[in-house]
């Protein structure tokens, strides 16, 4: 039988909530930094460990594990409590980081990166879930704004930190630095989050979990390998796509009968959650997936160095920081969230169009302005949509809906990257043949190699560099224009998003299952008053 809903605990006082929030930000910081520091240090890692040919798996193993783990941690937190699952995710991430830092060969590093990915997926999901448990929906929007800002800052600091540690210490510190910071966050969580009262033993949807993890793994592998390791029409890619479709279909049928489904199908019958999940899928496909190509585009097309390309992408992150914080505070004050995703999708789409106009003659200031516009749009969307879906479901489904939002964005990004990668691989050879003199490239060098190693372009003779810049500008123009229809669909989805009263902002709209105990003052619905802690 399913565990009965426990009586809701009083929300913590403002001071207690801030201490808990500080521990959450510490945990999220090391996850955000890990993603960007490893991107810089990975070639050196695998070269020293003797596995340079398996370099893509350093990222793929981590992504697959994170994507599969996030919905599982979200659902299990609904059954066993936020505290237990957050501490578990932190422990897994810290252990995986320590193991990565001590790896002796490439195979070990890849395996330990998968362990680390499972922890990071759990942390990313649980940070947002715990925030939902310690503050009311109205105040939650402001907290989520700071979460988005911190992740953007990590995107800026990470590449510099990864390069510094690799050049002046050892790549192992990229992982080992996670251990002390993670342990501090673990202690804070242990001391501040309260365990839920014991109840009946919950039912775990083991079959649903197995189908979901296997289906996501097959889908992401197909999208990762398609057009790179294998042709899109190859048996390997088609087989993986067929397997993904079969497994995810089996998952959907399993969820219909499960007592405690991993992803309740009711999410897709409710207009707010269904539209929000669709919006995150489309934003992942149209905008997030393009961020993977921006540094390479700037280096090859405009001719800037790797360091300068990171500097030019910085305004995008600053735009995210600005609107994440502003939108969070405005929504917290007004209780109205609907205008922000509408404006965000429109502004981000304009930014994507402007980026499609970048040519070899585009100045750095102009490129930075285009990046700011994209960032301002994204900052209105991602963290705020988490608050929207949390506000639309009962407290007992908080973990499931939060993890589902992240999962849809990750899958959307993977699908978009696969589609745009296919466009790149299909059009680049003809563009290079058009702009680069025959035989000018080194014999046997695939043009796709330059996309993953843009610094190699600067080593070419000037006529070749000029031709490659023109060729890549043509292809990136097509890729960014191809994203616009998806961005337009995201805008339409935002228009369909329904505004409902935010619980805690409009007392009449409060979820009856979340009603505060009589002894708790009404203002505590926003985490303002004194409280006795939280189940977390």
One Martini backbone bead per residue (centre of mass of N, CA, C, O) as a GRO file, in nm:
protein
  536
    1UNK     BB    1   0.102   0.032   0.012
    2UNK     BB    2   0.065   0.351   0.048
    3UNK     BB    3   0.176   0.623   0.187
    4UNK     BB    4   0.063   0.828   0.403
    5UNK     BB    5  -0.013   1.138   0.470
    6UNK     BB    6   0.145   1.360   0.641
    7UNK     BB    7   0.169   1.589   0.851
    8UNK     BB    8   0.247   1.899   0.825
    9UNK     BB    9   0.515   2.094   0.862
   10UNK     BB   10   0.670   2.346   0.973
   11UNK     BB   11   0.814   2.606   0.870
   12UNK     BB   12   1.087   2.763   0.871
   13UNK     BB   13   1.264   2.999   0.950
   14UNK     BB   14   1.443   3.232   0.799
   15UNK     BB   15   1.715   3.148   0.921
   16UNK     BB   16   1.692   2.846   0.863
   17UNK     BB   17   1.650   2.869   0.556
   18UNK     BB   18   1.928   3.005   0.498
   19UNK     BB   19   2.104   2.774   0.592
   20UNK     BB   20   1.994   2.562   0.401
   21UNK     BB   21   2.044   2.725   0.139
   22UNK     BB   22   2.352   2.731   0.166
   23UNK     BB   23   2.389   2.424   0.136
   24UNK     BB   24   2.259   2.402  -0.142
   25UNK     BB   25   2.455   2.594  -0.293
   26UNK     BB   26   2.707   2.428  -0.245
   27UNK     BB   27   2.616   2.177  -0.397
   28UNK     BB   28   2.551   2.323  -0.669
   29UNK     BB   29   2.829   2.442  -0.724
   30UNK     BB   30   2.991   2.175  -0.769
   31UNK     BB   31   2.820   2.086  -1.006
   32UNK     BB   32   2.859   2.331  -1.193
   33UNK     BB   33   3.172   2.321  -1.196
   34UNK     BB   34   3.216   2.033  -1.297
   35UNK     BB   35   3.106   2.070  -1.589
   36UNK     BB   36   3.333   2.295  -1.671
   37UNK     BB   37   3.610   2.187  -1.575
   38UNK     BB   38   3.609   1.919  -1.734
   39UNK     BB   39   3.598   2.036  -2.023
   40UNK     BB   40   3.898   2.143  -2.001
   41UNK     BB   41   4.055   1.880  -1.863
   42UNK     BB   42   3.993   1.613  -2.024
   43UNK     BB   43   4.225   1.581  -2.233
   44UNK     BB   44   4.447   1.555  -2.017
   45UNK     BB   45   4.341   1.317  -1.864
   46UNK     BB   46   4.329   1.106  -2.104
   47UNK     BB   47   4.624   1.132  -2.186
   48UNK     BB   48   4.747   1.035  -1.908
   49UNK     BB   49   4.554   0.761  -1.906
   50UNK     BB   50   4.524   0.638  -2.207
   51UNK     BB   51   4.208   0.757  -2.337
   52UNK     BB   52   4.148   0.962  -2.582
   53UNK     BB   53   3.937   0.796  -2.757
   54UNK     BB   54   3.724   0.820  -2.488
   55UNK     BB   55   3.643   1.118  -2.429
   56UNK     BB   56   3.324   1.137  -2.468
   57UNK     BB   57   3.263   0.948  -2.210
   58UNK     BB   58   3.311   1.158  -1.987
   59UNK     BB   59   3.027   1.289  -2.063
   60UNK     BB   60   2.817   1.067  -2.129
   61UNK     BB   61   2.814   0.913  -1.859
   62UNK     BB   62   2.721   1.154  -1.690
   63UNK     BB   63   2.458   1.227  -1.844
   64UNK     BB   64   2.310   0.959  -1.827
   65UNK     BB   65   2.305   0.936  -1.516
   66UNK     BB   66   2.164   1.208  -1.456
   67UNK     BB   67   1.904   1.166  -1.623
   68UNK     BB   68   1.817   0.898  -1.472
   69UNK     BB   69   1.830   0.999  -1.165
   70UNK     BB   70   1.641   1.242  -1.123
   71UNK     BB   71   1.353   1.102  -1.120
   72UNK     BB   72   1.420   0.905  -0.890
   73UNK     BB   73   1.482   1.107  -0.666
   74UNK     BB   74   1.218   1.257  -0.679
   75UNK     BB   75   1.029   1.019  -0.606
   76UNK     BB   76   1.174   0.913  -0.348
   77UNK     BB   77   1.128   1.178  -0.190
   78UNK     BB   78   0.818   1.136  -0.168
   79UNK     BB   79   0.854   0.862   0.008
   80UNK     BB   80   1.131   0.928   0.212
   81UNK     BB   81   1.235   1.211   0.178
   82UNK     BB   82   1.453   1.475   0.137
   83UNK     BB   83   1.690   1.418   0.324
   84UNK     BB   84   1.779   1.132   0.233
   85UNK     BB   85   1.820   1.204  -0.075
   86UNK     BB   86   2.019   1.438  -0.049
   87UNK     BB   87   2.239   1.286   0.106
   88UNK     BB   88   2.277   1.063  -0.102
   89UNK     BB   89   2.361   1.240  -0.342
   90UNK     BB   90   2.607   1.365  -0.205
   91UNK     BB   91   2.758   1.102  -0.142
   92UNK     BB   92   2.784   1.006  -0.435
   93UNK     BB   93   2.937   1.253  -0.545
   94UNK     BB   94   3.180   1.247  -0.354
   95UNK     BB   95   3.270   0.959  -0.419
   96UNK     BB   96   3.301   1.002  -0.726
   97UNK     BB   97   3.513   1.228  -0.707
   98UNK     BB   98   3.731   1.072  -0.556
   99UNK     BB   99   3.757   0.847  -0.769
  100UNK     BB  100   3.837   1.028  -1.006
  101UNK     BB  101   4.098   1.146  -0.864
  102UNK     BB  102   4.212   0.819  -0.845
  103UNK     BB  103   4.239   0.740  -1.121
  104UNK     BB  104   4.436   0.507  -1.347
  105UNK     BB  105   4.224   0.509  -1.589
  106UNK     BB  106   3.992   0.560  -1.829
  107UNK     BB  107   3.782   0.352  -1.735
  108UNK     BB  108   3.757   0.451  -1.445
  109UNK     BB  109   3.673   0.739  -1.502
  110UNK     BB  110   3.409   0.674  -1.649
  111UNK     BB  111   3.274   0.514  -1.423
  112UNK     BB  112   3.294   0.745  -1.205
  113UNK     BB  113   3.130   0.952  -1.372
  114UNK     BB  114   2.866   0.800  -1.342
  115UNK     BB  115   2.845   0.824  -1.039
  116UNK     BB  116   2.859   1.131  -1.033
  117UNK     BB  117   2.605   1.174  -1.211
  118UNK     BB  118   2.400   1.055  -1.016
  119UNK     BB  119   2.453   1.270  -0.799
  120UNK     BB  120   2.400   1.530  -0.969
  121UNK     BB  121   2.110   1.463  -1.045
  122UNK     BB  122   2.009   1.453  -0.752
  123UNK     BB  123   2.090   1.737  -0.663
  124UNK     BB  124   1.940   1.907  -0.872
  125UNK     BB  125   1.663   1.804  -0.782
  126UNK     BB  126   1.679   1.842  -0.460
  127UNK     BB  127   1.720   2.142  -0.431
  128UNK     BB  128   1.439   2.222  -0.542
  129UNK     BB  129   1.271   2.048  -0.349
  130UNK     BB  130   1.365   2.172  -0.080
  131UNK     BB  131   1.276   2.456  -0.138
  132UNK     BB  132   0.974   2.364  -0.157
  133UNK     BB  133   0.981   2.277   0.165
  134UNK     BB  134   1.087   2.570   0.307
  135UNK     BB  135   0.900   2.733   0.104
  136UNK     BB  136   0.682   2.915  -0.039
  137UNK     BB  137   0.582   2.992  -0.355
  138UNK     BB  138   0.630   3.294  -0.340
  139UNK     BB  139   0.934   3.282  -0.231
  140UNK     BB  140   1.053   3.067  -0.430
  141UNK     BB  141   1.116   3.250  -0.675
  142UNK     BB  142   1.357   3.398  -0.545
  143UNK     BB  143   1.533   3.152  -0.488
  144UNK     BB  144   1.547   3.052  -0.785
  145UNK     BB  145   1.701   3.297  -0.890
  146UNK     BB  146   1.967   3.226  -0.735
  147UNK     BB  147   2.015   2.956  -0.865
  148UNK     BB  148   2.050   3.061  -1.155
  149UNK     BB  149   2.285   3.250  -1.089
  150UNK     BB  150   2.487   3.038  -0.987
  151UNK     BB  151   2.504   2.869  -1.247
  152UNK     BB  152   2.613   3.101  -1.421
  153UNK     BB  153   2.872   3.150  -1.258
  154UNK     BB  154   2.988   2.863  -1.300
  155UNK     BB  155   3.020   2.900  -1.610
  156UNK     BB  156   3.247   3.116  -1.572
  157UNK     BB  157   3.456   2.986  -1.365
  158UNK     BB  158   3.517   2.693  -1.457
  159UNK     BB  159   3.718   2.721  -1.698
  160UNK     BB  160   3.936   2.867  -1.537
  161UNK     BB  161   3.976   2.654  -1.313
  162UNK     BB  162   4.046   2.413  -1.493
  163UNK     BB  163   4.297   2.543  -1.627
  164UNK     BB  164   4.458   2.608  -1.372
  165UNK     BB  165   4.480   2.321  -1.250
  166UNK     BB  166   4.612   2.188  -1.499
  167UNK     BB  167   4.866   2.390  -1.522
  168UNK     BB  168   4.944   2.427  -1.181
  169UNK     BB  169   4.880   2.126  -1.102
  170UNK     BB  170   4.614   1.901  -1.122
  171UNK     BB  171   4.343   1.739  -1.253
  172UNK     BB  172   4.251   1.602  -0.979
  173UNK     BB  173   4.140   1.872  -0.844
  174UNK     BB  174   3.873   1.889  -0.995
  175UNK     BB  175   3.760   1.661  -0.795
  176UNK     BB  176   3.880   1.695  -0.497
  177UNK     BB  177   3.737   1.973  -0.429
  178UNK     BB  178   3.451   1.844  -0.382
  179UNK     BB  179   3.483   1.708  -0.107
  180UNK     BB  180   3.488   1.931   0.116
  181UNK     BB  181   3.237   2.083   0.018
  182UNK     BB  182   3.042   1.841   0.030
  183UNK     BB  183   3.076   1.786   0.337
  184UNK     BB  184   2.959   2.051   0.434
  185UNK     BB  185   2.680   2.013   0.303
  186UNK     BB  186   2.621   1.750   0.455
  187UNK     BB  187   2.620   1.866   0.743
  188UNK     BB  188   2.398   2.072   0.703
  189UNK     BB  189   2.179   1.868   0.626
  190UNK     BB  190   2.193   1.688   0.880
  191UNK     BB  191   2.125   1.934   1.090
  192UNK     BB  192   1.860   2.080   0.938
  193UNK     BB  193   1.718   1.835   0.837
  194UNK     BB  194   1.420   1.661   0.865
  195UNK     BB  195   1.266   1.382   0.933
  196UNK     BB  196   1.014   1.193   0.869
  197UNK     BB  197   0.763   1.032   0.966
  198UNK     BB  198   0.665   0.732   1.019
  199UNK     BB  199   0.534   0.487   0.791
  200UNK     BB  200   0.434   0.324   0.557
  201UNK     BB  201   0.542   0.115   0.326
  202UNK     BB  202   0.645   0.190   0.028
  203UNK     BB  203   0.592   0.183  -0.315
  204UNK     BB  204   0.800   0.067  -0.575
  205UNK     BB  205   0.868   0.141  -0.921
  206UNK     BB  206   1.067  -0.073  -1.070
  207UNK     BB  207   0.975  -0.100  -1.364
  208UNK     BB  208   0.962   0.198  -1.431
  209UNK     BB  209   1.258   0.259  -1.370
  210UNK     BB  210   1.383   0.065  -1.577
  211UNK     BB  211   1.248   0.178  -1.833
  212UNK     BB  212   1.346   0.471  -1.805
  213UNK     BB  213   1.653   0.432  -1.795
  214UNK     BB  214   1.681   0.268  -2.057
  215UNK     BB  215   1.541   0.469  -2.250
  216UNK     BB  216   1.728   0.712  -2.203
  217UNK     BB  217   1.993   0.575  -2.278
  218UNK     BB  218   1.919   0.507  -2.572
  219UNK     BB  219   1.854   0.793  -2.668
  220UNK     BB  220   2.126   0.936  -2.595
  221UNK     BB  221   2.307   0.749  -2.758
  222UNK     BB  222   2.186   0.801  -3.035
  223UNK     BB  223   2.235   1.114  -3.030
  224UNK     BB  224   2.547   1.092  -2.982
  225UNK     BB  225   2.624   0.892  -3.233
  226UNK     BB  226   2.480   1.041  -3.441
  227UNK     BB  227   2.703   1.147  -3.698
  228UNK     BB  228   2.975   1.024  -3.564
  229UNK     BB  229   3.022   0.715  -3.501
  230UNK     BB  230   2.744   0.695  -3.657
  231UNK     BB  231   2.518   0.663  -3.874
  232UNK     BB  232   2.183   0.733  -3.888
  233UNK     BB  233   2.133   0.454  -4.071
  234UNK     BB  234   2.232   0.271  -3.872
  235UNK     BB  235   2.179   0.000  -3.675
  236UNK     BB  236   2.258   0.124  -3.404
  237UNK     BB  237   2.076   0.375  -3.405
  238UNK     BB  238   1.805   0.248  -3.479
  239UNK     BB  239   1.803   0.043  -3.247
  240UNK     BB  240   1.804   0.253  -3.018
  241UNK     BB  241   1.542   0.400  -3.100
  242UNK     BB  242   1.356   0.155  -3.081
  243UNK     BB  243   1.420   0.085  -2.788
  244UNK     BB  244   1.330   0.355  -2.669
  245UNK     BB  245   1.035   0.341  -2.762
  246UNK     BB  246   0.964   0.075  -2.619
  247UNK     BB  247   1.045   0.152  -2.327
  248UNK     BB  248   0.868   0.414  -2.301
  249UNK     BB  249   0.603   0.270  -2.353
  250UNK     BB  250   0.624   0.076  -2.115
  251UNK     BB  251   0.635   0.301  -1.907
  252UNK     BB  252   0.354   0.422  -1.958
  253UNK     BB  253   0.195   0.162  -1.888
  254UNK     BB  254   0.307   0.128  -1.601
  255UNK     BB  255   0.206   0.405  -1.482
  256UNK     BB  256  -0.104   0.339  -1.493
  257UNK     BB  257  -0.062   0.099  -1.248
  258UNK     BB  258   0.090   0.245  -1.048
  259UNK     BB  259   0.091   0.346  -0.721
  260UNK     BB  260   0.398   0.495  -0.760
  261UNK     BB  261   0.481   0.687  -0.990
  262UNK     BB  262   0.742   0.846  -1.125
  263UNK     BB  263   0.543   0.969  -1.360
  264UNK     BB  264   0.266   1.112  -1.344
  265UNK     BB  265   0.007   1.131  -1.580
  266UNK     BB  266  -0.136   1.385  -1.461
  267UNK     BB  267   0.058   1.600  -1.574
  268UNK     BB  268  -0.077   1.569  -1.878
  269UNK     BB  269  -0.378   1.669  -1.775
  270UNK     BB  270  -0.251   1.925  -1.685
  271UNK     BB  271  -0.207   2.230  -1.813
  272UNK     BB  272   0.037   2.345  -1.663
  273UNK     BB  273   0.235   2.101  -1.666
  274UNK     BB  274   0.221   2.031  -1.966
  275UNK     BB  275   0.319   2.305  -2.077
  276UNK     BB  276   0.582   2.324  -1.914
  277UNK     BB  277   0.716   2.067  -2.027
  278UNK     BB  278   0.703   2.151  -2.322
  279UNK     BB  279   0.867   2.409  -2.290
  280UNK     BB  280   1.130   2.271  -2.193
  281UNK     BB  281   1.173   2.100  -2.443
  282UNK     BB  282   1.188   2.339  -2.650
  283UNK     BB  283   1.416   2.498  -2.514
  284UNK     BB  284   1.623   2.272  -2.529
  285UNK     BB  285   1.618   2.243  -2.844
  286UNK     BB  286   1.655   2.565  -2.930
  287UNK     BB  287   1.876   2.683  -2.702
  288UNK     BB  288   2.055   2.498  -2.528
  289UNK     BB  289   2.189   2.344  -2.768
  290UNK     BB  290   2.339   2.604  -2.883
  291UNK     BB  291   2.555   2.653  -2.654
  292UNK     BB  292   2.760   2.435  -2.765
  293UNK     BB  293   2.833   2.623  -3.037
  294UNK     BB  294   2.933   2.910  -2.961
  295UNK     BB  295   3.242   2.891  -2.916
  296UNK     BB  296   3.310   2.774  -3.198
  297UNK     BB  297   3.189   3.002  -3.363
  298UNK     BB  298   3.367   3.232  -3.253
  299UNK     BB  299   3.646   3.113  -3.323
  300UNK     BB  300   3.602   3.061  -3.635
  301UNK     BB  301   3.446   3.313  -3.746
  302UNK     BB  302   3.592   3.558  -3.568
  303UNK     BB  303   3.891   3.460  -3.448
  304UNK     BB  304   3.901   3.394  -3.162
  305UNK     BB  305   3.996   3.288  -2.879
  306UNK     BB  306   3.925   3.077  -2.629
  307UNK     BB  307   3.923   3.295  -2.411
  308UNK     BB  308   3.748   3.505  -2.568
  309UNK     BB  309   3.500   3.325  -2.603
  310UNK     BB  310   3.438   3.316  -2.301
  311UNK     BB  311   3.401   3.625  -2.278
  312UNK     BB  312   3.160   3.642  -2.488
  313UNK     BB  313   2.967   3.445  -2.315
  314UNK     BB  314   2.930   3.599  -2.047
  315UNK     BB  315   2.675   3.776  -2.112
  316UNK     BB  316   2.476   3.546  -2.103
  317UNK     BB  317   2.507   3.487  -1.798
  318UNK     BB  318   2.435   3.775  -1.703
  319UNK     BB  319   2.149   3.767  -1.816
  320UNK     BB  320   2.053   3.534  -1.640
  321UNK     BB  321   2.103   3.664  -1.367
  322UNK     BB  322   1.924   3.911  -1.391
  323UNK     BB  323   1.639   3.770  -1.462
  324UNK     BB  324   1.631   3.566  -1.233
  325UNK     BB  325   1.615   3.771  -1.000
  326UNK     BB  326   1.392   3.960  -1.094
  327UNK     BB  327   1.166   3.754  -1.147
  328UNK     BB  328   1.160   3.633  -0.864
  329UNK     BB  329   1.081   3.896  -0.710
  330UNK     BB  330   0.828   3.973  -0.869
  331UNK     BB  331   0.670   3.710  -0.820
  332UNK     BB  332   0.683   3.724  -0.510
  333UNK     BB  333   0.514   3.997  -0.503
  334UNK     BB  334   0.263   3.920  -0.717
  335UNK     BB  335   0.205   3.606  -0.826
  336UNK     BB  336   0.299   3.655  -1.134
  337UNK     BB  337   0.424   3.448  -1.417
  338UNK     BB  338   0.329   3.451  -1.724
  339UNK     BB  339   0.494   3.693  -1.864
  340UNK     BB  340   0.786   3.569  -1.857
  341UNK     BB  341   0.784   3.333  -2.068
  342UNK     BB  342   0.688   3.507  -2.299
  343UNK     BB  343   0.926   3.705  -2.301
  344UNK     BB  344   1.159   3.498  -2.302
  345UNK     BB  345   1.102   3.356  -2.574
  346UNK     BB  346   1.111   3.612  -2.748
  347UNK     BB  347   1.398   3.712  -2.678
  348UNK     BB  348   1.554   3.452  -2.745
  349UNK     BB  349   1.470   3.442  -3.045
  350UNK     BB  350   1.608   3.704  -3.123
  351UNK     BB  351   1.892   3.614  -3.043
  352UNK     BB  352   1.914   3.375  -3.239
  353UNK     BB  353   1.884   3.540  -3.496
  354UNK     BB  354   2.131   3.723  -3.451
  355UNK     BB  355   2.339   3.488  -3.446
  356UNK     BB  356   2.284   3.407  -3.749
  357UNK     BB  357   2.442   3.692  -3.845
  358UNK     BB  358   2.715   3.594  -3.805
  359UNK     BB  359   3.035   3.700  -3.914
  360UNK     BB  360   3.365   3.764  -3.982
  361UNK     BB  361   3.278   4.091  -3.938
  362UNK     BB  362   3.197   4.063  -3.653
  363UNK     BB  363   3.196   4.213  -3.367
  364UNK     BB  364   3.240   4.174  -3.031
  365UNK     BB  365   3.019   4.360  -2.925
  366UNK     BB  366   2.790   4.241  -3.093
  367UNK     BB  367   2.810   3.951  -2.987
  368UNK     BB  368   2.756   4.027  -2.689
  369UNK     BB  369   2.473   4.141  -2.733
  370UNK     BB  370   2.345   3.878  -2.834
  371UNK     BB  371   2.402   3.719  -2.573
  372UNK     BB  372   2.236   3.889  -2.379
  373UNK     BB  373   1.959   3.835  -2.505
  374UNK     BB  374   1.953   3.533  -2.453
  375UNK     BB  375   1.994   3.549  -2.144
  376UNK     BB  376   1.742   3.715  -2.075
  377UNK     BB  377   1.545   3.496  -2.169
  378UNK     BB  378   1.637   3.251  -1.993
  379UNK     BB  379   1.597   3.389  -1.707
  380UNK     BB  380   1.267   3.375  -1.742
  381UNK     BB  381   1.240   3.043  -1.728
  382UNK     BB  382   1.373   2.798  -1.579
  383UNK     BB  383   1.330   2.847  -1.267
  384UNK     BB  384   1.032   2.941  -1.287
  385UNK     BB  385   0.906   2.670  -1.393
  386UNK     BB  386   0.942   2.520  -1.130
  387UNK     BB  387   0.744   2.689  -0.966
  388UNK     BB  388   0.495   2.637  -1.138
  389UNK     BB  389   0.477   2.323  -1.099
  390UNK     BB  390   0.478   2.321  -0.789
  391UNK     BB  391   0.208   2.493  -0.767
  392UNK     BB  392   0.024   2.259  -0.933
  393UNK     BB  393   0.092   2.056  -0.702
  394UNK     BB  394   0.112   1.850  -0.468
  395UNK     BB  395   0.338   1.790  -0.221
  396UNK     BB  396   0.371   1.474  -0.284
  397UNK     BB  397   0.478   1.573  -0.603
  398UNK     BB  398   0.736   1.751  -0.600
  399UNK     BB  399   0.967   1.566  -0.696
  400UNK     BB  400   0.853   1.466  -0.966
  401UNK     BB  401   0.806   1.744  -1.111
  402UNK     BB  402   1.091   1.855  -1.086
  403UNK     BB  403   1.243   1.627  -1.236
  404UNK     BB  404   1.078   1.642  -1.500
  405UNK     BB  405   1.171   1.920  -1.589
  406UNK     BB  406   1.472   1.850  -1.620
  407UNK     BB  407   1.438   1.612  -1.815
  408UNK     BB  408   1.309   1.767  -2.054
  409UNK     BB  409   1.552   1.954  -2.098
  410UNK     BB  410   1.767   1.741  -2.151
  411UNK     BB  411   1.627   1.597  -2.387
  412UNK     BB  412   1.601   1.847  -2.563
  413UNK     BB  413   1.907   1.902  -2.585
  414UNK     BB  414   1.977   1.629  -2.718
  415UNK     BB  415   1.798   1.654  -2.966
  416UNK     BB  416   1.908   1.922  -3.072
  417UNK     BB  417   2.204   1.835  -3.099
  418UNK     BB  418   2.150   1.609  -3.302
  419UNK     BB  419   2.022   1.780  -3.525
  420UNK     BB  420   2.251   1.997  -3.554
  421UNK     BB  421   2.475   1.792  -3.606
  422UNK     BB  422   2.358   1.686  -3.870
  423UNK     BB  423   2.369   1.953  -4.021
  424UNK     BB  424   2.671   1.998  -3.996
  425UNK     BB  425   2.768   1.729  -4.132
  426UNK     BB  426   2.609   1.777  -4.406
  427UNK     BB  427   2.714   2.090  -4.486
  428UNK     BB  428   3.023   2.131  -4.443
  429UNK     BB  429   3.169   2.005  -4.689
  430UNK     BB  430   3.044   2.198  -4.903
  431UNK     BB  431   3.137   2.464  -4.772
  432UNK     BB  432   3.439   2.402  -4.785
  433UNK     BB  433   3.452   2.353  -5.095
  434UNK     BB  434   3.363   2.652  -5.159
  435UNK     BB  435   3.595   2.822  -4.968
  436UNK     BB  436   3.821   2.600  -4.998
  437UNK     BB  437   4.087   2.498  -5.128
  438UNK     BB  438   4.198   2.242  -5.282
  439UNK     BB  439   4.415   2.079  -5.054
  440UNK     BB  440   4.454   2.274  -4.793
  441UNK     BB  441   4.401   2.053  -4.619
  442UNK     BB  442   4.497   1.815  -4.439
  443UNK     BB  443   4.540   1.501  -4.480
  444UNK     BB  444   4.258   1.334  -4.333
  445UNK     BB  445   4.093   1.581  -4.232
  446UNK     BB  446   3.814   1.624  -4.073
  447UNK     BB  447   3.592   1.881  -4.047
  448UNK     BB  448   3.467   1.793  -3.770
  449UNK     BB  449   3.727   1.836  -3.601
  450UNK     BB  450   3.706   2.154  -3.587
  451UNK     BB  451   3.462   2.173  -3.396
  452UNK     BB  452   3.620   2.031  -3.147
  453UNK     BB  453   3.898   2.201  -3.265
  454UNK     BB  454   3.920   2.532  -3.316
  455UNK     BB  455   4.228   2.597  -3.266
  456UNK     BB  456   4.331   2.476  -3.544
  457UNK     BB  457   4.258   2.715  -3.732
  458UNK     BB  458   4.494   2.914  -3.640
  459UNK     BB  459   4.718   2.717  -3.789
  460UNK     BB  460   4.637   2.817  -4.048
  461UNK     BB  461   4.645   2.962  -4.323
  462UNK     BB  462   4.493   3.249  -4.409
  463UNK     BB  463   4.315   3.140  -4.650
  464UNK     BB  464   4.195   2.907  -4.483
  465UNK     BB  465   4.070   3.065  -4.252
  466UNK     BB  466   3.879   3.231  -4.427
  467UNK     BB  467   3.724   2.991  -4.551
  468UNK     BB  468   3.629   2.858  -4.285
  469UNK     BB  469   3.471   3.097  -4.176
  470UNK     BB  470   3.265   3.103  -4.409
  471UNK     BB  471   3.164   2.812  -4.386
  472UNK     BB  472   3.067   2.823  -4.089
  473UNK     BB  473   2.875   3.060  -4.122
  474UNK     BB  474   2.678   2.918  -4.310
  475UNK     BB  475   2.603   2.681  -4.117
  476UNK     BB  476   2.521   2.840  -3.860
  477UNK     BB  477   2.293   2.988  -3.996
  478UNK     BB  478   2.119   2.735  -4.040
  479UNK     BB  479   2.103   2.634  -3.749
  480UNK     BB  480   1.972   2.889  -3.616
  481UNK     BB  481   1.727   2.893  -3.805
  482UNK     BB  482   1.625   2.604  -3.724
  483UNK     BB  483   1.547   2.703  -3.424
  484UNK     BB  484   1.306   2.903  -3.464
  485UNK     BB  485   1.054   2.719  -3.478
  486UNK     BB  486   1.094   2.614  -3.188
  487UNK     BB  487   1.083   2.891  -3.052
  488UNK     BB  488   0.793   2.951  -3.149
  489UNK     BB  489   0.662   2.713  -2.999
  490UNK     BB  490   0.745   2.813  -2.719
  491UNK     BB  491   0.577   3.071  -2.733
  492UNK     BB  492   0.305   2.931  -2.762
  493UNK     BB  493   0.323   2.774  -2.497
  494UNK     BB  494   0.335   3.029  -2.319
  495UNK     BB  495   0.051   3.131  -2.400
  496UNK     BB  496  -0.091   2.860  -2.273
  497UNK     BB  497  -0.025   2.944  -2.003
  498UNK     BB  498  -0.160   2.925  -1.689
  499UNK     BB  499  -0.298   3.130  -1.448
  500UNK     BB  500  -0.243   3.069  -1.105
  501UNK     BB  501  -0.260   3.072  -0.793
  502UNK     BB  502  -0.036   3.117  -0.536
  503UNK     BB  503   0.060   2.948  -0.289
  504UNK     BB  504   0.066   3.195  -0.029
  505UNK     BB  505  -0.071   3.438  -0.188
  506UNK     BB  506  -0.354   3.276  -0.202
  507UNK     BB  507  -0.535   3.137   0.040
  508UNK     BB  508  -0.772   3.015  -0.139
  509UNK     BB  509  -0.543   2.830  -0.308
  510UNK     BB  510  -0.477   2.629  -0.114
  511UNK     BB  511  -0.361   2.332  -0.031
  512UNK     BB  512  -0.511   2.114   0.178
  513UNK     BB  513  -0.241   1.935   0.222
  514UNK     BB  514  -0.078   2.226   0.317
  515UNK     BB  515  -0.194   2.310   0.565
  516UNK     BB  516  -0.143   2.481   0.830
  517UNK     BB  517  -0.106   2.470   1.138
  518UNK     BB  518  -0.263   2.646   1.379
  519UNK     BB  519   0.014   2.743   1.529
  520UNK     BB  520   0.077   2.874   1.257
  521UNK     BB  521   0.138   3.143   1.112
  522UNK     BB  522   0.041   3.276   0.815
  523UNK     BB  523   0.322   3.404   0.726
  524UNK     BB  524   0.470   3.115   0.709
  525UNK     BB  525   0.406   3.044   0.407
  526UNK     BB  526   0.694   3.220   0.346
  527UNK     BB  527   0.914   3.175   0.578
  528UNK     BB  528   0.901   3.418   0.811
  529UNK     BB  529   0.859   3.261   1.055
  530UNK     BB  530   0.852   3.063   1.312
  531UNK     BB  531   0.999   2.731   1.347
  532UNK     BB  532   1.061   2.356   1.353
  533UNK     BB  533   1.113   2.291   1.073
  534UNK     BB  534   1.180   2.021   0.831
  535UNK     BB  535   1.158   1.750   0.635
  536UNK     BB  536   1.287   1.806   0.333
   0.00000   0.00000   0.00000
